[in-house]
């Protein structure tokens, strides 16, 4: 590493000839190098990369700041640092992403799971937990790495989760993640667009999707980590980003059982349009919109009851559920 920088830091330059890099010196210098490339959170990324190289966790780096980094470890670290400088996402370099309770294999065939999608899973688990039922069936459309499907199978009362994706490569990654976590028996993967892989008459208690919802225009302004490296087909949708969302709302009644839950992640500003489409689809209760941690209206949930079902009919049938009230409170 011959890069030098101006600045007041003691660690601005590589160590003198004959002196080894220490963990602290390498972390500090490398963070400055990535900062010059315009990468936010540079030091945290460097710590993850170096911990990965050394086979330790990040805490151990802080305990061993004075530890010399020998040439063989330095040789393994340098290409990882260069990849990050090229704006390759950290998750693709490390080959993994943490999502709720799971560590997921992640590469450029799949979208990197986001915290907002963890909130989508949480909303579903809260809803179905109030039902007091087991052996539920869920459908995850556009599964990608399998994050939603595997989390529902791992944490929820589901006997089966069917996960679909139009990308054969994405399904391969998701299947690998299912094997790693011993969930092959609870998650069934199918290749195909939207609800096309479903069998005639097949229905589910939950239909969930984090579909493509980015507009063509917005895609061009995304950070290089997303625009250059992540699969475009998992991000961009036609019709102002609404094509897949509209399709799912229109077709959901064919795939949901009576009292089933439709749960969608949507883009910023899209919730009003999606909720209006749900309201205009006969058989749905009024949808509920939940905000993410950034206060963006991010999640849309609606219960399907079928045509001609009044509220009184549901109460008499024992199908009305108080858990919808809790979701309304969360949306405030």
Buried (B, 14 or more C-beta within 10 A) or exposed (E): BEEEEEEEEEBEBBBEEEEEBBBBBBBBBBBBBBBEEEBEEBBEBBBBBBBBBBEBEEEEBEEBEEBBBEEEBBEBBEEBBEBBBEBBBBBBBBEBBEBBEBEBBBBBBBBBBBEBBBBBBBBBBBBBBBBEEEEBBBBBBBBBBBBBBBBBBBBBBBEBBBBBBBBEBBBBBBBBBBEBBEBEEBBBBBBEEBBEBBEEEEBBBBBBBBBBBBBEEBBEEBBEBBBBBBBEBBBBBEEBBBBBBBBBBBBBBEBBBBBBBBBBBBBEEBBEBBBEBBEEBEBBBEBBBBBBEEEBBBBBBBBBBBEEBEEEEBEEEEBBBEBBEBBEEBBE
